[in-house]
Amino acid sequence: MAYAHSTVASRDYIAETPARARPGFFRWFIDAMMLSRQRQADREIARYLNNGKFTDEAEREIERRFLSTPSNF
């Protein structure tokens, strides 16, 4: 009989890693930073749209302010 290297592992030994119950510190930190920046952007947009009208000109100005400026990080 020939010995084959491609034998299938026994199903009796399956190493299972337990799932993490919650995200790690760095994931939590990055999520908190993104949420903070999103809230800041929402506040600035609300302040800009104080008159209540969302026109094409207002949309262009918001895009100019938020998409063309570099990040403060």
C-alpha positions as CSV (number, residue, x, y, z in Angstrom):
1,M,0.0,0.0,0.0
2,A,1.1,3.5,-0.8
3,Y,1.0,6.3,1.7
4,A,-0.8,9.4,0.4
5,H,-0.1,12.9,1.8
6,S,-3.5,14.2,0.8
7,T,-5.4,12.3,3.5
8,V,-8.4,14.1,5.0
9,A,-8.0,15.1,8.7
10,S,-10.1,13.3,11.2
11,R,-13.3,15.1,12.2
12,D,-12.6,14.3,15.8
13,Y,-10.1,17.1,16.1
14,I,-11.4,20.4,14.9
15,A,-9.8,23.5,16.5
16,E,-12.5,26.0,16.9
17,T,-11.8,29.6,18.0
18,P,-14.4,31.2,20.1
19,A,-16.0,34.3,18.6
20,R,-15.2,37.6,20.2
21,A,-18.1,39.0,22.3
22,R,-17.3,42.6,21.5
23,P,-15.0,44.5,19.2
24,G,-11.5,45.4,20.4
25,F,-10.3,48.7,21.7
26,F,-8.9,50.0,18.4
27,R,-12.1,49.1,16.5
28,W,-14.1,50.9,19.2
29,F,-11.8,53.9,19.0
30,I,-12.0,54.2,15.2
31,D,-15.8,53.8,15.3
32,A,-16.1,56.6,17.9
33,M,-13.9,58.9,15.9
34,M,-16.0,58.3,12.7
35,L,-19.2,58.9,14.6
36,S,-17.8,62.1,16.1
37,R,-16.8,63.4,12.7
38,Q,-20.2,62.5,11.2
39,R,-22.0,64.4,13.9
40,Q,-19.8,67.4,13.5
41,A,-20.5,67.4,9.7
42,D,-24.2,67.1,10.4
43,R,-24.2,70.0,12.8
44,E,-22.3,72.2,10.3
45,I,-24.7,71.3,7.5
46,A,-27.7,72.0,9.7
47,R,-26.2,75.4,10.7
48,Y,-25.6,76.2,7.0
49,L,-29.2,75.2,6.1
50,N,-30.7,77.4,8.8
51,N,-33.2,78.9,6.4
52,G,-34.6,75.4,5.7
53,K,-34.1,75.4,1.9
54,F,-32.0,72.8,0.2
55,T,-31.4,74.2,-3.2
56,D,-28.9,73.2,-5.9
57,E,-26.7,76.1,-4.8
58,A,-26.8,75.0,-1.2
59,E,-25.9,71.4,-2.2
60,R,-22.9,72.7,-4.3
61,E,-21.7,74.8,-1.4
62,I,-21.9,71.9,1.1
63,E,-20.0,69.7,-1.3
64,R,-17.4,72.4,-1.8
65,R,-16.9,72.8,2.0
66,F,-16.8,69.1,2.9
67,L,-15.2,67.4,-0.1
68,S,-12.5,69.9,-1.1
69,T,-11.0,70.7,2.3
70,P,-8.3,68.4,3.8
71,S,-9.0,66.6,7.0
72,N,-8.0,68.1,10.3
73,F,-6.5,64.8,11.6
